[in-house]
Amino acid sequence: MTQQPNTIRKTQSKNRDIMVASICGFVVAFMVGASYAAVPFYNWFCRTTGFNGTTQVATSAPGSSLERTISVRFDSNISGGLPWKFEAEKTAVNVKIGEVVTVYYTVTNQAARATTGQAAYNVAPLTVGSYFQKINCFCFTEQTFAPGEKRELAVVFYVDPKLAENHDYDELNSITLSYTFYPVRDPEPKPIAATEPDKRKGSL
């Protein structure tokens, strides 16, 4: 029995609607997945390339240092009304390229309550980020301070000797390392030690 033209058109239209709905569903799922992957991918991209002044993370010191020296300046900032005093103990140091250096920042909580902050960083010039290697740093770690507490935070770094091989930086004599602390509104609760009573629970 031959199908009527109206029946054929309805079948074709239904199949087309199903195909369009399937494509739309795939696109939505892809975009949602991409949005979740965007932040970690961006962080990986910045750390790999030094994009936007992102420094690199080193696991060990270089084998040797060069005689060429460079001035590293330290900048400190507070954002979002965080009630802290934040400053570098030294405004600048002269270091040999490849030399491992430790510097300290001082943080004081000026509030009458415990507060939590987290630091982000970059270096300038922005293109030097791929040559600025940090061995130890306080960035991207939540820092909780008791009322009036003062603490020293260390940064251990070196300037990669490969910088001297790039003749675009032959005239470079200064790098600025900049940190900015932002308030953490809902800090992650810290685990309670096994020997410490859990004060968050009411007595039974």
N, C-alpha and C positions, 0 to 999 in steps of 0.2 A: 504494500500500500504506500503510495507516494505522499510525503509530508506536504501539507499546505504551506504556501509562502509565508503566511503570518507565523506559523509554528517555527519555521526555519529562522526567521528574523528574531523571534523571541529567544530561541536557543543560542543564536550567535551573540545576541545582546547580553544574555546571562553569562556566557563564557567570557565575554569581554570584561564584564563587571568583576567576575571572579579574578581574572588576570590582573586588572588594575588594582583591586584590593590587595592581592598578594604582593604586587610590586610596592605599593604604598607601605604595607606592613614591613617588608624587608628594609625599605629606606628608613623608616622610623627606628627599627631595631638597630640598624647600622649607625644612625646618628646618635642614639642613646649610648651605644657602646663606645663610639668615638669621643663623646663628651666626657665619659669616665676615664678614657685613656689619655685625654689631652694633657691634663696636668702632669702625670708622671712622665709622659713623653717629652713635654716641654722641659721638665727638670733634667731629664737625661740628656736632652739636646744641649742645654746650657752648660751642664757639667762637662760634656764631651768636647764642645767647641769653644767654651769660654764666651759664648754669646752674651751680650749685654753686661759684660764685666763680671760674669760668674767665675769664681776662682775654681781651681781643681783640688781634688782630695788626694793626697799622697799617703802611702803606707810606710815609706822609709825615706831617709835622707839621700841626696845624691852622693856619688863617690868622691867628688872634690869640688872646690870652689874656685872661682876666677879672681884675678886681681881687680877687675873692674868693679866699681862700687856704684850703688844706686840709692837714692833717698826714698824711704818708705814713710809716708805720712799717715797718721791715724785720725779718723773722723768718727764722731759718736753723736747719735741723734735719738730723740724720744718722740714717738708719735702717738696720737690718739688719747692724749691726756693721761698717760701713764705717770703716776706720781713718783718717779725715780730720778735720781741724779746719776748720770752716766757719762763717764769721761775716761779717756786714755791717760795712763800714767806718764807717757811721753808723747809729745806731739809729732815727733819724727825720729827716725834712726837711719844712719848710713850703714848699709850692709853690703857685703860682697855677694856677687851673683853666685848662687849655689850654697851660700852659708845658711845654716839653720839658726833661726832667731826665735826667741820667746819674748813676747810683750804681754802686758797686763792692762786690762780695762777694769775700772772700779765702778761698782754699782751700789747705790744706796737707796733703800726704800724709804721715802720721806712720808709715807702715809702711816696712820695709826691702826692699820689693819694689814693683814697679809695680802700681797698682790702677786700676780703672775704675769710674766712677759716672755716674749719669744723674739729672737733677733734674726733679721735678714741682712744680707751683705752684698757688696759688689766692690770692684776696683775700678779706678780710672787711671789712664785711659781705658775705655771699655774693651778695646782689642787686646789688652795685655792679660786679660783674665785667664787665658789658656796657659800662661807662663807663671802664674802665681799659684804656688802649691802650698796647701795647708795640711799639716800633719795632725794638728789638734785644734779644735775650735768649739766655741759655745753656741754657735748658730743653730737654728732650727730645733733647739731643745728647750722645752718649757723650763723657765727659771722661776721658782716661787720663793719670795722673800718674806720673812716675818716683819712685823712692824719695826721700823728703824734699823733693820739689818743692813750691814755693809759687807760686801764680798768682792774678792778679786777673781776675775775670769781671765784665763790664759788663752793666748793664741800662739801656736807654733807654726812657723811657715818658712819657706825659702823661695827665692826667685829662680826659676829653672834656667840652668846654663844654656839651654837651647835658645833663650832669648838673644844671646850674643851672636848666634849664627844667623839671625834674621836681620839683615842690614836696614830694614825699615825702621829699626829701633836703635840705630847707631847714635842718634842724638838724644835718646830718652835718658833723662837723669832723675826722674821722680815718678813714683807710683803712690796713689792714695787708696788706702783700705778703709772702707766706710761701713759702719754698722748702724742699723736702726732697730730699736726695740719697739715692739708693738704689744699692746695689752692683750692678754688671753682672757676672754670673758668667762668661759666655762672650762677651766683647766681639768685635765684628766686626773681622777683620784689616784693617789699613790697607794700601792699595796701595803698592807699593814703586816709588820713582822710577826712571826709565830708567837714570840714571847710578849708581844704588846697587846693589851686588851683592846678589843674593838669598841671604841667609845661611841661609834655611830649607831650601835644597837642598844636598845633598852635592856635593862636588867630583867632576867626571867624570874 
